[in-house]
Amino acid sequence: MSADLDLCFTPAAELARRIRDGALSPVRVVENALARIEEVNPALNAFCFVYREEAMEAARAAELAAARAAREGRRLGPLHGVPIAVKDMTPTRGRRTTLGSRLYADWVPDHDAAIVERLAAAGAILVGKTTTPEFAHAGTTESPLWGVTRNPWDLERTPGGSSGGSGAAVAAGCVPLAEGTDMGGSVRIPAACCGVVGLKPSHGRIPMDILPSGFDELSHFGPLARTVEDAALFLAVTEGPDLRDPLSQAAPRPLGAWPPPGIEGLRLALSVDLGFYRVEPGVEAGLRAAAAALEAAGAVVEEVDLGWKRAIEDAWEVHWAVFQAAFFGHHLADRRAEMDPRVVAYIEAGFAVDAVTCKRLEILRTEAWRVLAAVFARHDALLCPTLARVAPPIGGAAPEPGPEPDGYAGTTMTGPFNLFGRCPVLSVPTGFDGAGLPTAMQIVGHPCDDPGVLRIGRALEERRPWAGRRPPV
């Protein structure tokens, strides 16, 4: 069957409402998602696993459960019958989870991650797992095991990473919601590249239980979604404390009723470059247009100079190298040749960092935090680009080290905010550049103010809706 594109691009919250009302069959929705995956995945490589038979069996069970609930007056889960995808970094019981690596090509976990359990409890139906670079190490999605994943807006460009498969899957209409992980922007980067919504919640709001260490402060789960409402729905069904994550938040700030109230009187800070990035004109134009729309909705927007230096981005890079060395470095001794050379380089760099140097980075982080805290003392949130440029071509070169008098030439503007993990960050589309590629903005909130960033994102979405956009793939 050919996919019904109108159904493909219907948001998750609307699908769930129609299923609850009896106006839409879970079987039809899941079958349509599988048809769309079959149509576009050969070009995109967004999915490394598709669970056709299991998904259809679950959809038929969901249809029977919906009929029983209607007869008996019982409530259905918030995502009952809605197809979703999970990133191939996240353990799924009885299903291969490869981490994008030849080293884990045959690993079949005996457990689900907490987030997978919660999505299933909400009634969501897993239709497949999405591609990721090895160990989620990069802002692009090119895996030694699965190959290159492509952007539905331009097949010669990256969908971002490391949740690039999830971003491409949502943007192309395969699923309305997909799970991602964000250690340095890995939800927000593909959201920006693919023209969808991506949320890095405040640290610990969604339990993170998939790492060897339960005390890592870089890592977050988050949604790739078509709308801000869908991102909020994902957060609502996955948040809350769990003893498997000792840093999970005991009492997250309630999201409240949806839609949230307006933004009249909110004070928003605007930074185009965070003090050191070289930002493309099309990205800046999209950012300023979004800021103007928020002003029209009643917010007060004030441009600020953070004055941050490239050292804050470099600090994140050091933390990331240490992360890779600590969690995956034991593989170098006997399996180096099977690994992505970029992962090997990160691991070797991480091994070269001594403990005192790593600890001293907290001083730099503290100095940068004090600057951001001073901004937050006068403003309710910070607006800045998600990426300094649109999605790069596949295989595009990274910026060279050394002096950069015109500003740092890196693409991602996300990593610094993983150093301040309690600050939620929402990436939302701001339009397109002259070549028709998506641009995006980050909304950075006060610590643990996830409702605040969603509120601002929803206000922008109402003024400049993006959910109806469909890529050419």
Secondary structure, DSSP 8 states (H G I E B T S, - for coil): ----HHHHTS-HHHHHHHHHTTSS-HHHHHHHHHHHHHHHHHHH--EEEE-HHHHHHHHHHHHHHHHHHHHHT----TTTT-EEEEETTS-BTTB---TTSGGGTT---SS--HHHHHHHHTT-EEEEEE---GGG-SSS-EETTTEE--BTTBTTB---SSSHHHHHHHHTTS-SEEEEEESSSTTHHHHHHHTSEEEE-STTSS----SS-S--SS-EEEEEESSHHHHHHHHHHH-S--TT-TTS-SS-----SSS----TT-EEEE-SSTTTB---HHHHHHHHHHHHHHHHTT-EEEE------HHHHHHHHHHHHHHHHHHHGGGHHHHGGGS-HHHHHHHHHHHT--HHHHHHHHHHHHHHHHHHHHHHHH-SEEEEESBSSS--BTT-----SS--TT-B--SB--GGGGTTTTS-EEEEEEEE-TTS-EEEEEEEESTT-HHHHHHHHHHHHHHS--TT-----
